[in-house]
Amino acid sequence: MMKVITLANKRGRTMVDDRDFPNVEEYSWQKHSQGYATRSKKVPGTQEVIHILLHRVIAGVQDVETGEILKPGARVRHRSANKLDNRRKNLLVTYPDGRKNSVL
């Protein structure tokens, strides 16, 4: 099953699996200029802004709260090329050494 999240800037909707919804629903997601569902977070005490990408959060590559990269070098791609389909079956994690993992 899946849940749909309406993006804050009304530029679309993104899909996530039911099991991921509770971890991401409290945040305001919007459509990035490159088509990804994203949220921004200002780093306290600085002018720096971190972009947190929903597909990277669901794949376990980036922390949803802090934006910290949890798996350096990992890249997440959308199998269908639909950047707003963030269901696990549509995500593939690749690594510089050639390894690939489906997000299960």
Secondary structure in CASP SS format (residue, H / E / C, confidence):
PFRMAT SS
TARGET T0000
AUTHOR 0000-0000-0000
METHOD secondary structure of the structure
MODEL  1
M C 1.00
M E 1.00
K E 1.00
V E 1.00
I E 1.00
T E 1.00
L C 1.00
A C 1.00
N C 1.00
K C 1.00
R C 1.00
G C 1.00
R E 1.00
T E 1.00
M E 1.00
V E 1.00
D E 1.00
D C 1.00
R C 1.00
D C 1.00
F H 1.00
P H 1.00
N H 1.00
V H 1.00
E C 1.00
E C 1.00
Y C 1.00
S C 1.00
W C 1.00
Q E 1.00
K E 1.00
H C 1.00
S C 1.00
Q C 1.00
G C 1.00
Y C 1.00
A E 1.00
T E 1.00
R E 1.00
S E 1.00
K E 1.00
K E 1.00
V C 1.00
P C 1.00
G C 1.00
T C 1.00
Q C 1.00
E C 1.00
V E 1.00
I E 1.00
H E 1.00
I E 1.00
L E 1.00
L H 1.00
H H 1.00
R H 1.00
V H 1.00
I H 1.00
A C 1.00
G C 1.00
V C 1.00
Q E 1.00
D C 1.00
V C 1.00
E C 1.00
T C 1.00
G C 1.00
E C 1.00
I E 1.00
L C 1.00
K C 1.00
P C 1.00
G C 1.00
A C 1.00
R E 1.00
V E 1.00
R E 1.00
H E 1.00
R C 1.00
S C 1.00
A C 1.00
N C 1.00
K C 1.00
L C 1.00
D E 1.00
N C 1.00
R C 1.00
R H 1.00
K H 1.00
N H 1.00
L E 1.00
L E 1.00
V E 1.00
T E 1.00
Y C 1.00
P C 1.00
D C 1.00
G C 1.00
R C 1.00
K E 1.00
N E 1.00
S E 1.00
V C 1.00
L C 1.00
END
